[in-house]
Amino acid sequence: MIRDLIKKNHSYRRFDSSVKIEPSAIEKWIELARFSPSARNLQPLKFAFSTDESINKLILPHLGWAGYLKDWSGPEEGERPVAYIAVLQDKSLTENVHCDDGIAVQSILLGAVEDGFGGCIIGTVNKSKVAKIFKLPGTLEILWIIALGKPLEKVVIETTTGNEIKYWRDKEDVHHVPKRPLDELIFKKV
Ligand SMILES: Cc1cc2nc3c(=O)[nH]c(=O)nc-3n(C[C@H](O)[C@H](O)[C@H](O)COP(=O)(O)O)c2cc1C
């Protein structure tokens, strides 16, 4: 089951905007982050989220989409995310979240995929602009934005030979993601 979920959890960047996500579903996925490991059990992450169309419209221009796809500037009307989660570091608790954020984000995305949704981690964020939209205090710093919705696009995983790691889209708009082969990842078996 977890293997299937992880394999289905692609980065989705185009969604069916007519399918909304209930705030209760987002809360349920964030709760998965709550159950996840935390260095020194400090639990320094906080979250802000929006399912509000007018707020989502304000957030979208401050996100950078698919840097390798030079002829695509992001999802168009009708294909835009219906929700965003801002993953926040509570600076009043720690200056170092170790890898709590990565674990939390993956937990959230796996929850979304299990419920028939999907998303994309966005690190290219104009943080000060999005912080203003969420009216965040100075103690909460944006680490990542997770864009969410009902995936529209087809994503296929390929095994790369050599060093070609850039994802690409074909004429049918299928998104191809090259992954390095397993025997390249496993440096040593003893
Ligand atoms: C830390 C992190 C930051 C990312 N930032 C962005 C981003 O700013 N914009 C974007 O479109 N995708 C972003 N991605 C998605 C990656 O491009 C994606 O994970 C990669 O292409 C592999 O595809 P896959 O997630 O479908 O396996 C990010 C992923 C991670 C883990």
Ligand as a Chemical Component Dictionary entry (heavy atoms), coordinates in Angstrom:
data_LIG
# 
_chem_comp.id                   LIG 
_chem_comp.type                 NON-POLYMER 
_chem_comp.pdbx_formal_charge   0 
_chem_comp.three_letter_code    LIG 
# 
loop_
_chem_comp_atom.comp_id 
_chem_comp_atom.atom_id 
_chem_comp_atom.alt_atom_id 
_chem_comp_atom.type_symbol 
_chem_comp_atom.charge 
_chem_comp_atom.model_Cartn_x 
_chem_comp_atom.model_Cartn_y 
_chem_comp_atom.model_Cartn_z 
_chem_comp_atom.pdbx_ordinal 
LIG C1  C1  C 0 12.173 20.814 -1.880  1  
LIG C2  C2  C 0 11.425 20.827 -3.192  2  
LIG C3  C3  C 0 11.166 22.041 -3.806  3  
LIG C4  C4  C 0 10.454 22.064 -5.017  4  
LIG N1  N1  N 0 10.147 23.275 -5.584  5  
LIG C5  C5  C 0 9.427  23.294 -6.720  6  
LIG C6  C6  C 0 9.047  24.547 -7.294  7  
LIG O1  O1  O 0 9.387  25.617 -6.801  8  
LIG N2  N2  N 0 8.289  24.532 -8.408  9  
LIG C7  C7  C 0 7.865  23.345 -8.987  10 
LIG O2  O2  O 0 7.144  23.395 -9.994  11 
LIG N3  N3  N 0 8.228  22.133 -8.472  12 
LIG C8  C8  C 0 8.989  22.090 -7.362  13 
LIG N4  N4  N 0 9.327  20.880 -6.802  14 
LIG C9  C9  C 0 8.909  19.622 -7.451  15 
LIG C10 C10 C 0 10.088 18.914 -8.148  16 
LIG O3  O3  O 0 10.341 19.559 -9.378  17 
LIG C11 C11 C 0 9.716  17.424 -8.360  18 
LIG O4  O4  O 0 9.681  16.788 -7.124  19 
LIG C12 C12 C 0 10.699 16.718 -9.282  20 
LIG O5  O5  O 0 10.629 17.222 -10.583 21 
LIG C13 C13 C 0 10.444 15.208 -9.336  22 
LIG O6  O6  O 0 9.130  14.947 -9.763  23 
LIG P1  P1  P 0 8.156  14.072 -8.891  24 
LIG O7  O7  O 0 7.910  14.809 -7.592  25 
LIG O8  O8  O 0 6.901  13.928 -9.715  26 
LIG O9  O9  O 0 8.826  12.737 -8.638  27 
LIG C14 C14 C 0 10.024 20.842 -5.609  28 
LIG C15 C15 C 0 10.296 19.631 -4.965  29 
LIG C16 C16 C 0 10.982 19.619 -3.768  30 
LIG C17 C17 C 0 11.249 18.297 -3.082  31 
# 
loop_
_chem_comp_bond.comp_id 
_chem_comp_bond.atom_id_1 
_chem_comp_bond.atom_id_2 
_chem_comp_bond.value_order 
_chem_comp_bond.pdbx_ordinal 
LIG C1  C2  SING 1  
LIG C2  C3  SING 2  
LIG C2  C16 DOUB 3  
LIG C3  C4  DOUB 4  
LIG C4  N1  SING 5  
LIG C4  C14 SING 6  
LIG N1  C5  DOUB 7  
LIG C5  C6  SING 8  
LIG C5  C8  SING 9  
LIG C6  O1  DOUB 10 
LIG C6  N2  SING 11 
LIG N2  C7  SING 12 
LIG C7  O2  DOUB 13 
LIG C7  N3  SING 14 
LIG N3  C8  DOUB 15 
LIG C8  N4  SING 16 
LIG N4  C9  SING 17 
LIG N4  C14 SING 18 
LIG C9  C10 SING 19 
LIG C10 O3  SING 20 
LIG C10 C11 SING 21 
LIG C11 O4  SING 22 
LIG C11 C12 SING 23 
LIG C12 O5  SING 24 
LIG C12 C13 SING 25 
LIG C13 O6  SING 26 
LIG O6  P1  SING 27 
LIG P1  O7  DOUB 28 
LIG P1  O8  SING 29 
LIG P1  O9  SING 30 
LIG C14 C15 DOUB 31 
LIG C15 C16 SING 32 
LIG C16 C17 SING 33 
# 
